[in-house]
Amino acid sequence: MKLVKVLLLFVLAIIVTFSACKKEELPEIVNEIPIEISNEIVLTSSIEYPLGVVNKWNLLSGISSYKLFRSIDAENYEIIKILDSNTNTYFDDSAFEGIVYQYYIEGISADSNIISNFTSGKAVLLSTENSFSLLANLTGGVYNTTTTDSLCIMIASIIDSFATDSADIMLLIDKTGSMMDDILAVQIGLTLIIDAMPAHCRLGLASYGDLVSDSVWIVGGMGDWYDFEDLTFNHNDIQSLVNSLSTTGGGDWSESVFDGLHRTIEKADWQSDNKLLLVIGDAPPLVTPCNLPLTPAQPVECTMHSIIDVVTSCFANNVVTNLYPIVVPVVKGGEGN
């Protein structure tokens, strides 16, 4: 009888050991969809953004990490990212435009793993509207669209809604040719914007054109693709810079949005806990990476920074949740240089 008990314990130990080892082995490719689905983790995947797919889910207590899976045939899933327990969003910038992907996420815990629902996600053709909307989504900000006539009213409204006393407020404006009337609107209406600011706020202003065609390709190099006036209590300095802004030629329809944002976020002397960065433009960002080091031999318009660089910089400088993109639709015709 004692021998039987010993044998039973030995077999049980083998089963437990085998189960534990199998639980730790998580293959890169999962060929079968897990049968048991828990709705405790609710996953959503975007179908309207360019440059990739935004995946978001709710956080659960007791989870040590999350594993995000992706498939293109709803059968063979691969792990594309392992994320820590405090992360509830992931931008899949490896997703190709126009392809429908399937996703699910697995929460890893000491007791048992939890599987989310299954979703579909797709990246779409890049436009001004969806690129600016994506910037807001990834940084927790607010996306707006307005007309030239209402531009300063929109800016004042955002400041009135989100700025607090002693806020840092930075305006970043596309200064290529199609923005001429919008720049004029800000020149005329800056007083309205300043009047909407709470007490003791600093104001700054920057503008961007096309990094390559407005600087690198210009004889002598490094021309006027970018202007910058740091955050200051002297709002007259900002009015002077706005008044001096002139449009650049630009090389094509897309502009150096990501380069302008990245440089402004990194360069500004942010001091307040309440930061507002309003980017105003009418054209989508350049997405073709530059050949580095950047020289006049660069064959096409390009960007030195990606949307991920911008979002990372936002987090690093605590500007996240405070990026407010504003699109001014092009109704004046032309290529929008």
N, C-alpha and C positions, 0 to 999 in steps of 0.2 A: 504493500500500500504506500509505504514511504517512497519507494522507487517510482511509482506512478505519479506521485505529487511532484517529485523532482523533475520528471520528464515533462509534465504539464507546464511547470514553471519555466523550463528551458525553452519549450516551444513558444510560450507566451513572450518570453524575452526576445526571441528571434523576430516574432511578428511586430512587436513594438519598435524594435530597432529598424526593421525594414520600412515600417510606416514613417518613422521619423526621417530617415534618409530620403525617402521618396517625396516627403513634404518639402524638403529643402531644395530639391532639384526642380528648377523652373526652366523649361526649355525655351530657347529663343523663338521657336515657331510652335504655336499651338494648333494642332490639326483638327481639333474638335471644339465646338463652342461648349463651355461649361453648362451642364444640365441645370444646376440649381442657380437661380438668379435672385439676388436680394435687392430690393428696392430701397434699402437703407442708404445707399450711395446713388444719388441721382446725377447722371452725367448729361450735359448738353454739348453739342458740337455745332459750330456755325456753318451756314451754307451761303452766306452773303458777302463774306469778306475776301479781299484779294491777298496774295502773297502767302496764304496758308489757312489753317483752320484753328479757330479758338475753341479749346476744350475747357469746360468749367464743371466743377462738382462741389458738393457740400462736404465739409470736414466732419469726421466722426472721432469721438474720443476713443482712446485705446489703440489707435492705428499708428504703427511705427513708420510706414511708408506707403506710397501708392505707386502702382505699376500701370502705365498706360499702354494699351494694346491697339494695334491697327491692322486692318485687312483691306484688300481690294476686291475680294470675292466672297466675303461674309463667311468664309470657311477657315482659311489659313491666317491666323493672327500672329503678329510678332510684337515683342516688346519694343516700343520706340523711346520710352523714357521711364526712369525710376525717380520719383519725387519724394521729398521729405514730408513729414506729417503735417506741416504748417502750410503747404502749398495746395491751392485749390484751383489753379488755372495753368494751362500750358498751350503755347502757341506753336502749332505744328507747321513750321516754316519749310519743312521738306515735302509738303503736299503739293502736287502739281495741279496747275489750273485746269478746271473742267473735269477732273476725275472724282468720282464719288467714293469716299473711303468709309469704312465701318470702324467704330471705336467701342471699346469698353475699358473700364478701369477696375483694378483689383486693390482693395485695401488690405494690407498685411498686418496681422496682429498676432500676439502670442497664443491666443485661444483658437481662432479660426479666421480664415481669409474671407473677405466679403466682396462679392462680385456686383458691379453696377448693372444698370440697364445697358442695352446696345443702342448706339446712335449712328447716324450718317452725317458726314461732313464733306464740304466741297469748297475749294477756293475758286473765285470768279475773276473775270477780267478786271484789271486795275482801272479805276476812275478817280476823279478828284473827290467825289462824295464818299465812296466806300473806303478810300485810303485815309481820309481825315476822320471818318467814323471809326475806323479800326484803331487809329492812334488814341482816340478817346476811350475806346473799349479796353485796350490793353493797359491803360494807365488809370482807369477808373474815373476819367474825366467826363466832360459833357460836350457832345458834338452839336453844332448849330449851322444853319444856313440862312443867308439873308441877302437882301439886295444892296446895291451901293447906297441908295438913298437912306436905308435904315441901318447902315453898318455901324455908325457911332452909337446909335440908340441900342443896338444889340450888345456892343462892347460895354456900354454903361450898365445895361441890364445884368450882364454876367457879373460885373464888379459889384453891383448893388446886392446880388443874390449870394455871392460867395466870399467877397472880401470882408475882412474884419479890421479893426483898428490896428495900425502898424503893419499892415500887409506889405509884401513885396509883389509888385505887379509888373510883369514884363510883356510888352507887345512885340511880336515877331511878324513882319509883313513881307510878303512876296513883292519884289519891286521890279518885276519884268514888265514888258511893254503893255500887256493887256490890263495891268493893274493901275494904269495912270489915273483913271477917274476915282478909283478906290483910295489911292494915296492922297489925292486932292480932298476927298471926303474926310479923311483923318486929319489932314492939315487944317481944314475949316472947323472940324468938330471936336478937336482935342480938348477944348475947354469943357465941353459937355462930359467927356470921359473923366477929366480931372475933378469936376464938380461931383461926380458920382462916387469918388473915392472916400472911404472913411478917413478919420483923422490920423495923422502921422504915418501915412503910407509913402513908400518909395515907389518911383515909377522908372522904368527903363524901356528902351526901344532898340530893336535890331531889325535888319532887313536882309533878304537874300535874293540872289538871282540864279544864274547858272555857274557853278564853280569852274567848269572847263572853258566854256565859250566866253564868259565874262572876266576871266582872269588868265588861265593857263595859255589859252590860244591868243591872247592879246600880246602884241609886240612888247617885250620887256618883262612880261610875266606878272602874275599875281595882281590883277587889276581890282576893280571895285565890285566884286561879286557880293560882298558882305559889308554891312555897316553896323556899328554897335555903340550904344551909349548906355553905360552901366546904371544900375538902380541908384536913384538919387532923390533927395528931398527937394532939390532944385528943379521943379517941373518946367521952368523956362528953358533949361538945357534940352529937355526932350522936345519941346515945341520948336526949338532951333534946328534940331536934327530932322524932325519931321518936315519942316519947311525947306530944308536943304536936299531932301531926297529927290533923286531923279531916276527915271526908269533906265534899266539896262536893256541890251538887245536880246539876250537869251539866245539859245541855239535851237531849241525845238519846243514842243508843247510842254513836256515834263520839266520840272524845275528841281533845284537842289534843296528840297524840303527837309530831308533827313540830315543833310550836312548842316543846314541852317539851324535846325533844332538842336543837334548835338553840340555844335559850337556854342550856342547861346546858353544851353543848360550848364555846360562846363565852365563857361567864361563868366557868367553872372555872379555877383557877390551876394548870394542868397544869405539872408540873416534871419528873416522872420519865420515863425512856425507856419504862418499862413502865406503860401506862395501861389500866385496865379500866373500861368504862362498862356497867353492867347496867341495862337498862330493863325494868320489870316491870309488866305490865298485863293486862287481860282484854277490851279493846275495840279495834277497829280505829281507824286515824287518820282525822281529818277531812281531806278532800281538796278541798273547794270553796274557791277563793281568796277572801280577804276583799276588800271594797271599801276602798281606802285613800284618805285617812286613815281609820283605824278610829274610828267614832263609834257612839253608841247607835242610830243609824238603820240600822246594818247589819241587813239583813232576816233572815238565816239564820245558823246556826252555820257557821263558816268557819275557815280556817287561813291564817296569814301566811307560812308556809314550806311548801315541798314536800319530797318525799323527796330530790330532787336537791340542794336547799339543805342538807339534813342530811348527805348523802354528801360534798358539797363542803366543808362545815365539818369533817367528820371528817378529810379529807385535809389541809386547811389547818392543823389543830391536831394532826396526827399521832396521831389517835385511831383511824384506820383499822386494821383487823385486830384491834381490841380492843373492838368493840361486841357485847355478848352479850344479845340479847333473850330474855326469859322470858315465856311466856304462861301465865296461870293460868286454865284454862277455867272459864266460868261454870256452876256446877252448882247455884247457889242460887236460880235463877229470877229473874224480873223483867226489866225493860228494861235494867238495867245502867247507869243514869245515872252 
